[in-house]
Amino acid sequence: MLVLSLFPGIGLLDRGFEDAGFCVVRGPDLIFGGDIRRFRVPAGRFEGIIGGPPCQDFSKARRSAQTGEGGEMLREFVRVVDEAKPQWWLAENVPGVPDIRIEGYSWQRLDLNAAEFGHDQRRLRHVQFGSLDGAPLRIDRRKTPASNATVLANDDRPLAEMAVLQGLPPDFDIPAFTRGALARAIGNGVPYGMAYALAQAVRNRAPGVTLCACSCGRPVTGRRVYYSGACRKRVFDRRRRFVEHPLLDMFRPC
């Protein structure tokens, strides 16, 4: 099961997929001087594509004006999927990211909390998934109390504490990185437990499963539309606060 990883960073998402049995090939990354805009990939070589395009333009924690790079990198992600023609793709980002819809692929949107996957932090991450066969991701969640707030790229906690909260060993280090660069790399990563759960969901997905209409990834049975009252409220709140995003039309199908 060969998987191409785009925008891999320090490879937290990759680790989850590798430990679930996938063979992950690392694509170009700015950390090591790569540039996805120069990257080309042959069709039919990869079963899946995973990646976390830069999220700063879509983040609520952003402290500066949008650069436009966020939208450009999403378009590059779509371009690579179009070129590679994998069986499925998975993109991780912040909840404010526009919909990524790719012609020929199904589409699923999930909001996931790190506390639901064994992490002692309340980090909300966003995942979009598409496949040629239309089989969705069914996510197993085991929410536990979390005493720590979200780990951020500009976090000022000790590096060892940040690493543990993200599922890394406390002595994790990349010697060539400055303290600030390493903190950003750790903070930008997908919590390991979440990455592993996503990889397992990709492996175990099956057609014919009916999921909650709020896109939480939980199965529903009978005539139920929502898994819980909280799911119904999530859909209502999402519709109420929806406004046209200037980048949305880039990813909507014609």
C-alpha positions as CSV (number, residue, x, y, z in Angstrom):
1,M,0.0,0.0,0.0
2,L,2.1,2.8,-1.3
3,V,1.2,6.3,-0.2
4,L,2.6,9.7,-1.2
5,S,2.9,12.3,1.6
6,L,2.7,16.0,0.6
7,F,3.7,18.8,2.9
8,P,5.1,16.1,5.3
9,G,6.8,18.4,7.9
10,I,8.3,16.2,10.6
11,G,6.2,13.3,9.5
12,L,3.7,12.9,12.3
13,L,0.9,12.0,9.8
14,D,3.3,9.7,8.0
15,R,4.2,7.9,11.2
16,G,0.5,7.0,11.8
17,F,0.2,5.6,8.3
18,E,3.5,3.7,8.5
19,D,2.5,2.1,11.8
20,A,-0.9,1.1,10.3
21,G,1.0,-0.9,7.5
22,F,1.3,1.7,4.7
23,C,4.6,2.4,2.9
24,V,4.9,6.2,2.9
25,V,7.0,8.1,0.3
26,R,7.9,11.6,1.3
27,G,7.2,14.3,-1.2
28,P,8.9,17.7,-1.4
29,D,8.8,19.9,1.7
30,L,10.0,23.5,2.4
31,I,11.7,22.3,5.6
32,F,14.3,20.6,3.5
33,G,14.2,23.0,0.6
34,G,11.6,21.3,-1.6
35,D,8.9,23.1,-3.6
36,I,5.7,21.3,-4.5
37,R,5.2,23.7,-7.5
38,R,8.2,21.9,-9.2
39,F,6.9,18.4,-8.3
40,R,5.5,16.1,-10.8
41,V,4.2,12.5,-10.2
42,P,3.4,9.6,-12.5
43,A,-0.2,8.3,-12.7
44,G,-1.2,5.1,-11.1
45,R,1.9,4.5,-8.9
46,F,0.3,5.5,-5.5
47,E,-2.7,4.0,-3.8
48,G,-3.3,7.1,-1.7
49,I,-2.1,10.6,-1.2
50,I,-2.0,12.3,2.3
51,G,-0.9,15.8,3.3
52,G,-1.4,18.8,5.4
53,P,-1.2,21.9,3.2
54,P,-0.1,25.1,5.0
55,C,-3.0,26.4,7.1
56,Q,-2.0,29.9,8.3
57,D,-4.3,31.7,5.9
58,F,-7.3,29.8,7.2
59,S,-6.4,29.7,10.9
60,K,-8.3,31.7,13.6
61,A,-4.9,32.1,15.4
62,R,-3.5,34.0,12.4
63,R,-2.0,37.4,13.4
64,S,-1.3,38.9,10.0
65,A,-3.1,39.4,6.7
66,Q,-3.7,36.4,4.4
67,T,-0.8,35.8,2.0
68,G,-2.6,33.8,-0.6
69,E,-0.2,30.9,-0.1
70,G,-2.9,28.8,1.6
71,G,-5.1,28.8,-1.5
72,E,-2.1,28.2,-3.8
73,M,-1.0,25.2,-1.8
74,L,-4.5,23.7,-1.8
75,R,-4.5,24.0,-5.6
76,E,-1.2,22.3,-5.8
77,F,-2.5,19.5,-3.6
78,V,-5.5,19.1,-6.0
79,R,-3.1,19.2,-9.0
80,V,-0.9,16.4,-7.7
81,V,-4.0,14.2,-7.0
82,D,-5.2,14.9,-10.5
83,E,-1.8,13.8,-11.9
84,A,-1.3,10.8,-9.6
85,K,-4.8,9.5,-9.9
86,P,-4.7,7.5,-6.6
87,Q,-7.5,5.4,-5.2
88,W,-8.0,7.9,-2.4
89,W,-6.7,11.1,-0.9
90,L,-6.7,12.6,2.6
91,A,-6.0,16.3,3.5
92,E,-5.5,17.6,7.0
93,N,-5.9,21.3,7.9
94,V,-7.7,23.7,10.3
95,P,-11.5,23.9,10.4
96,G,-11.6,27.1,8.4
97,V,-10.2,25.6,5.3
98,P,-12.4,25.7,2.1
99,D,-13.9,22.5,0.8
100,I,-11.6,20.5,-1.4
101,R,-13.7,18.7,-4.0
102,I,-11.8,16.8,-6.8
103,E,-13.6,15.5,-9.9
104,G,-14.2,11.8,-9.9
105,Y,-13.7,11.4,-6.1
106,S,-16.3,11.2,-3.3
107,W,-16.0,13.8,-0.6
108,Q,-16.1,13.6,3.2
109,R,-15.3,16.4,5.8
110,L,-14.4,15.6,9.4
111,D,-13.7,17.7,12.5
112,L,-11.5,15.7,15.0
113,N,-10.3,16.6,18.5
114,A,-7.0,15.3,19.8
115,A,-8.7,14.3,23.1
116,E,-10.7,11.7,21.1
117,F,-7.6,9.8,20.3
118,G,-5.8,9.6,23.6
119,H,-4.0,13.0,23.7
120,D,-4.0,15.3,26.7
121,Q,-4.9,18.3,24.7
122,R,-8.0,19.9,23.1
123,R,-6.7,20.3,19.6
124,L,-9.3,20.5,16.9
125,R,-8.0,19.4,13.5
126,H,-9.9,19.1,10.2
127,V,-9.7,16.3,7.7
128,Q,-11.1,15.9,4.2
129,F,-11.2,12.6,2.4
130,G,-12.1,11.4,-1.1
131,S,-12.1,8.1,-2.9
132,L,-12.9,6.6,-6.3
133,D,-15.0,3.8,-4.8
134,G,-17.0,6.2,-2.6
135,A,-16.4,4.2,0.6
136,P,-16.2,6.7,3.6
137,L,-14.1,6.8,6.7
138,R,-15.6,5.5,9.9
139,I,-13.7,7.0,12.8
140,D,-13.4,5.3,16.2
141,R,-13.4,8.0,18.9
142,R,-12.7,7.5,22.6
143,K,-12.9,11.0,24.1
144,T,-10.9,11.4,27.3
145,P,-10.7,14.5,29.6
146,A,-7.9,16.8,28.5
147,S,-6.3,19.2,30.9
148,N,-4.1,21.0,28.3
149,A,-5.1,23.5,25.7
150,T,-4.1,23.2,22.0
151,V,-0.5,22.8,21.1
152,L,0.3,25.6,18.7
153,A,3.1,26.4,16.3
154,N,4.0,29.5,18.4
155,D,3.8,27.5,21.7
156,D,6.2,28.7,24.5
157,R,6.0,25.4,26.5
158,P,9.1,23.3,26.9
159,L,9.9,21.3,23.7
160,A,9.7,18.0,25.7
161,E,6.2,18.8,26.9
162,M,5.1,19.8,23.4
163,A,6.5,16.6,21.9
164,V,4.7,14.3,24.5
165,L,1.4,16.1,23.9
166,Q,1.8,15.4,20.2
167,G,2.6,11.8,20.7
168,L,6.4,12.1,20.2
169,P,9.1,11.0,22.7
170,P,10.2,13.7,25.1
171,D,13.7,13.8,23.7
172,F,12.6,14.2,20.1
173,D,15.0,16.5,18.3
174,I,16.2,17.6,14.8
175,P,19.7,18.9,15.6
176,A,19.8,21.3,12.6
177,F,16.7,23.1,13.7
178,T,16.6,26.2,16.0
179,R,14.4,26.0,19.0
180,G,11.8,28.1,17.3
181,A,11.8,26.1,14.1
182,L,11.5,22.8,16.0
183,A,8.6,24.2,18.1
184,R,6.8,25.3,14.9
185,A,7.4,21.9,13.3
186,I,6.1,20.0,16.3
187,G,3.1,22.3,16.8
188,N,2.1,22.1,13.1
189,G,2.0,18.3,13.1
190,V,-1.0,16.0,13.3
191,P,-1.2,14.4,16.8
192,Y,0.1,10.9,16.4
193,G,-2.9,9.1,17.8
194,M,-5.2,11.0,15.4
195,A,-2.9,10.1,12.5
196,Y,-2.9,6.4,13.4
197,A,-6.7,6.4,13.8
198,L,-7.1,8.0,10.3
199,A,-4.8,5.4,8.8
200,Q,-6.8,2.6,10.4
201,A,-10.0,4.1,9.1
202,V,-8.6,4.2,5.6
203,R,-7.6,0.6,5.8
204,N,-10.9,-0.6,7.3
205,R,-13.4,1.5,5.2
206,A,-16.2,-0.3,3.5
207,P,-18.9,0.7,1.1
208,G,-22.5,0.7,2.2
209,V,-21.9,2.3,5.7
210,T,-24.3,5.1,6.5
211,L,-22.6,7.9,8.5
212,C,-23.9,10.9,10.5
213,A,-24.9,13.9,8.4
214,C,-22.6,16.2,10.4
215,S,-19.6,14.4,8.9
216,C,-18.3,13.3,12.3
217,G,-17.6,9.9,10.8
218,R,-19.8,8.0,13.3
219,P,-22.1,5.3,11.9
220,V,-25.9,5.7,12.2
221,T,-28.6,3.0,11.8
222,G,-32.2,2.8,10.8
223,R,-33.8,6.1,9.9
224,R,-31.4,8.2,12.0
225,V,-29.7,11.1,10.3
226,Y,-27.5,12.3,13.2
227,Y,-25.5,10.3,15.7
228,S,-26.4,12.6,18.6
229,G,-28.1,15.9,19.4
230,A,-24.6,17.6,19.4
231,C,-24.2,16.5,15.8
232,R,-27.5,18.1,14.9
233,K,-26.5,21.3,16.6
234,R,-23.1,21.3,14.8
235,V,-24.9,21.2,11.4
236,F,-27.2,24.0,12.5
237,D,-24.3,26.2,13.7
238,R,-22.3,25.5,10.6
239,R,-25.2,26.7,8.4
240,R,-25.9,29.7,10.5
241,R,-22.3,31.1,10.4
242,F,-21.6,30.1,6.8
243,V,-20.5,33.0,4.6
244,E,-19.0,32.8,1.1
245,H,-15.3,32.4,1.3
246,P,-13.3,34.0,-1.5
247,L,-11.5,30.7,-2.1
248,L,-14.5,28.3,-2.0
249,D,-15.3,28.5,-5.7
250,M,-11.9,27.1,-6.5
251,F,-12.8,23.7,-5.2
252,R,-16.5,23.4,-6.0
253,P,-17.3,21.1,-8.9
254,C,-18.7,22.6,-12.0
